[in-house]
Amino acid sequence: MAVQVEYVTYNEIIQSAKLQIDKDIYQVITPTIKKLETNGNTEIERYVEIAIHDERLSNVILKKYSQKEILEYIRLLQRMAKEITSDEV
Protein backbone atom coordinates (compact mmCIF):
# COMPACT_ATOMS: atom_id res chain seq x y z
CA MET A 1 0.00 0.00 0.00
CA ALA A 2 1.47 3.34 -1.06
CA VAL A 3 1.21 6.44 1.08
CA GLN A 4 -0.94 9.08 -0.60
CA VAL A 5 0.55 12.55 -0.09
CA GLU A 6 -0.62 15.92 -1.38
CA TYR A 7 2.18 18.50 -1.47
CA VAL A 8 1.88 22.28 -1.48
CA THR A 9 5.05 23.74 -2.96
CA TYR A 10 6.38 27.19 -3.78
CA ASN A 11 9.49 27.53 -5.97
CA GLU A 12 10.05 23.77 -5.53
CA ILE A 13 10.17 24.14 -1.72
CA ILE A 14 7.66 22.06 0.22
CA GLN A 15 5.29 24.34 2.11
CA SER A 16 3.24 21.46 3.54
CA ALA A 17 2.29 17.84 2.99
CA LYS A 18 -1.16 16.35 3.59
CA LEU A 19 -1.53 12.62 4.32
CA GLN A 20 -4.94 10.97 4.50
CA ILE A 21 -5.24 8.74 7.60
CA ASP A 22 -8.89 7.77 7.34
CA LYS A 23 -11.96 8.96 5.43
CA ASP A 24 -12.39 12.19 7.45
CA ILE A 25 -9.01 12.31 9.20
CA TYR A 26 -5.77 13.64 7.77
CA GLN A 27 -2.35 14.81 8.88
CA VAL A 28 -0.68 18.01 7.70
CA ILE A 29 3.09 18.42 8.10
CA THR A 30 4.46 21.96 7.73
CA PRO A 31 8.11 23.06 8.00
CA THR A 32 8.15 26.55 9.52
CA ILE A 33 10.72 29.31 9.87
CA LYS A 34 9.53 32.45 11.66
CA LYS A 35 11.34 35.68 12.34
CA LEU A 36 10.30 37.01 15.75
CA GLU A 37 11.07 40.54 16.89
CA THR A 38 10.63 41.39 20.57
CA ASN A 39 11.89 44.61 22.15
CA GLY A 40 14.41 45.10 19.35
CA ASN A 41 15.70 41.52 19.58
CA THR A 42 15.32 39.27 16.56
CA GLU A 43 15.02 35.50 16.90
CA ILE A 44 14.55 32.86 14.25
CA GLU A 45 12.16 30.08 15.24
CA ARG A 46 12.46 26.82 13.27
CA TYR A 47 10.19 23.84 13.71
CA VAL A 48 8.10 21.24 11.97
CA GLU A 49 4.40 21.43 12.80
CA ILE A 50 2.31 18.26 12.63
CA ALA A 51 -1.46 18.70 12.77
CA ILE A 52 -4.06 15.94 12.88
CA HIS A 53 -7.41 17.12 11.48
CA ASP A 54 -10.63 15.25 12.28
CA GLU A 55 -13.36 16.72 10.07
CA ARG A 56 -16.12 14.71 11.81
CA LEU A 57 -15.44 16.49 15.10
CA SER A 58 -14.06 19.74 13.62
CA ASN A 59 -11.03 19.07 15.78
CA VAL A 60 -7.31 19.72 15.26
CA ILE A 61 -4.46 18.35 17.36
CA LEU A 62 -1.29 20.37 16.84
CA LYS A 63 2.31 19.61 17.85
CA LYS A 64 5.49 21.55 17.07
CA TYR A 65 8.81 19.69 16.83
CA SER A 66 12.26 21.27 16.91
CA GLN A 67 14.83 20.14 14.36
CA LYS A 68 16.45 17.88 16.98
CA GLU A 69 13.10 16.32 17.94
CA ILE A 70 12.07 15.69 14.33
CA LEU A 71 15.43 14.05 13.55
CA GLU A 72 15.01 11.76 16.60
CA TYR A 73 11.49 10.95 15.40
CA ILE A 74 12.80 10.07 11.92
CA ARG A 75 15.50 7.80 13.41
CA LEU A 76 12.83 6.07 15.50
CA LEU A 77 10.65 5.47 12.43
CA GLN A 78 13.64 4.17 10.46
CA ARG A 79 14.51 1.77 13.28
CA MET A 80 10.92 0.52 13.50
CA ALA A 81 10.72 0.09 9.72
CA LYS A 82 13.96 -1.92 9.83
CA GLU A 83 12.65 -4.07 12.69
CA ILE A 84 9.40 -4.99 10.92
CA THR A 85 11.29 -6.01 7.80
CA SER A 86 13.54 -8.33 9.82
CA ASP A 87 13.25 -12.06 9.20
CA GLU A 88 13.04 -12.71 12.96
CA VAL A 89 9.62 -13.45 14.40
Secondary structure, 3 states (H helix, E strand, C coil): CCCCEEEEEECCEEEEEEEEEECCEEEEEEEEEEEEEECCEEEEEEEEEEEEEECCCCEEEEEEECHHHHHHHHHHHHHHHHHHCCCCC
